[in-house]
Amino acid sequence: MKTIEELLAEGVDGKRVFVRADLNVPLADGLITDDGRIRAVLPTVEALAGAGAKVVVASHLGRPKGAPDPQFSLLPAAERLAELLGKPVAFAQDTVGPAAHDAVNGLEPGQVAVIENLRFNAGETSKDDTERGEFADQLAALADIYVGDGFGAVHRKHASVYDLPKRLPHYAGFLIATEVGVLKKLTDDVKRPYVVALGGAKVSDKLAVIDELLGKADRLLIGGGMAYTFLKAKGYEVGISLLQEDQLPAVTEYLERAEKSGVEIVLPVDVLVSTEFPDLKTKAPANPSTVAADAIPADQEGLDIGPETRKLYASKLADAQTVFWNGPMGVFEHPDYAGGTKELAQALIDSPAFTVVGGGDSAAAVRTLGFDEKAFGHISTGGGASLEYLEGKTLPGLAALED
């Protein structure tokens, strides 16, 4: 695929450049709680503006139902982008209507505008090729050139991700070029031992990537809510822990395959349990207890990996040369259950490996728990996109940029 470096060499002075970013940031009472995705697109926006382009930034935020919804407005993201750029950013209160055209037409070379949430238009996410194409045509009228830099959305066949680059000269921004380069280190020429740490709530979200990794990774470390389906498959009592019983046959088959193929699947040996889920708003003390993974009381649920598991996982990471981590080890949003995720992150930092944090909750945990992002090899901006890339799937947004 052509990259932004090639575009800059060709020249963009006075050109309208549409940047498909990922500004899908978490909000609480209208305030951004993690601006990592906005900061991730800064190099691309700054480079284009610095070269004299009229930069039109677009993104989705949340899951509005194809119509304007104030709670999903991109205005907070636009305001934060302006703060980070250190200069004004125009904001259009629609996507392809009069406000968007006025904002773009009012740009001088080097200036930046953000248009409203793309998903306020049903054509963005439509499964109908014609409806999606019509919206892409409307977006194309706002620009001369397309730069894809929203890695967190490249696994979606959406108008601004898949159809729009087919209508304009298209290039990959700095972020997407970096993300693809990093992921190739996890799939093409992997340095071993290659260890993958998987957590998060649902094992069903990770089945496809586990299936693929059983032929590529040396070790899989399993934590988070998904671990209890693995423990149940081993015949253990898991109490009222998160459990996907319908996934037990698949998990059992994976455990058998791993044993036959020599891939080590490492499960928790102890867990922190409680009779109730913690209050994440008040952060009131939860007073958990620690039990062996095969001795979870019937009336309690596992909410984090225990201290012995943390030591075990750190030892399994100590000699790694490549590590991919996706999904927290427990309910890290509560201080009583953040220890497992925190110690795993520290083990990644202490490891000599090239470490990749696979976006989503893992990236949020790194920032929430106060780690220096530069201590990791790479922190991805796209959890779902990263997983699907590792699964070997064709990502529509990348395919469109490669055409």
Stockholm file with secondary structure:
# STOCKHOLM 1.0

chainA/1-403         MKTIEELLAEGVDGKRVFVRADLNVPLADGLITDDGRIRAVLPTVEALAGAGAKVVVASHLGRPKGAPDPQFSLLPAAERLAELLGKPVAFAQDTVGPAAHDAVNGLEPGQVAVIENLRFNAGETSKDDTERGEFADQLAALADIYVGDGFGAVHRKHASVYDLPKRLPHYAGFLIATEVGVLKKLTDDVKRPYVVALGGAKVSDKLAVIDELLGKADRLLIGGGMAYTFLKAKGYEVGISLLQEDQLPAVTEYLERAEKSGVEIVLPVDVLVSTEFPDLKTKAPANPSTVAADAIPADQEGLDIGPETRKLYASKLADAQTVFWNGPMGVFEHPDYAGGTKELAQALIDSPAFTVVGGGDSAAAVRTLGFDEKAFGHISTGGGASLEYLEGKTLPGLAALED
#=GR chainA/1-403 SS CCBHHHHHHHCCTTCEEEEECCCCCCEETTEESCCHHHHHHHHHHHHHHHTTCEEEEECCCSCCCSSCCGGGCSHHHHHHHHHHHTSCCEEESSSSSHHHHHHHHTCCTTCEEEECCGGGSGGGTCSCHHHHHHHHHHHHTTCSEEEECCGGGTTSCCIIIIIGGGTSCEEECHHHHHHHHHHHHTTTSCCSSEEEEECSSCGGGTHHHHHHHTTTCSEEEECSTTHHHHHHHTTCCCTTSCCCGGGHHHHHHHHHHHHHHTCEEECCSEEEEESSCCCTTTCCCCCCEEEETTCCCTTCEEEEECHHHHHHHHHHHTTCSEEEEESCSSCTTSGGGCHHHHHHHHHHHHSSSEEEECSHHHHHHHHHTTCCGGGSSEECSCHHHHHHHHTTCCCHHHHHHHC
#=GC SS_cons         CCBHHHHHHHCCTTCEEEEECCCCCCEETTEESCCHHHHHHHHHHHHHHHTTCEEEEECCCSCCCSSCCGGGCSHHHHHHHHHHHTSCCEEESSSSSHHHHHHHHTCCTTCEEEECCGGGSGGGTCSCHHHHHHHHHHHHTTCSEEEECCGGGTTSCCIIIIIGGGTSCEEECHHHHHHHHHHHHTTTSCCSSEEEEECSSCGGGTHHHHHHHTTTCSEEEECSTTHHHHHHHTTCCCTTSCCCGGGHHHHHHHHHHHHHHTCEEECCSEEEEESSCCCTTTCCCCCCEEEETTCCCTTCEEEEECHHHHHHHHHHHTTCSEEEEESCSSCTTSGGGCHHHHHHHHHHHHSSSEEEECSHHHHHHHHHTTCCGGGSSEECSCHHHHHHHHTTCCCHHHHHHHC
//
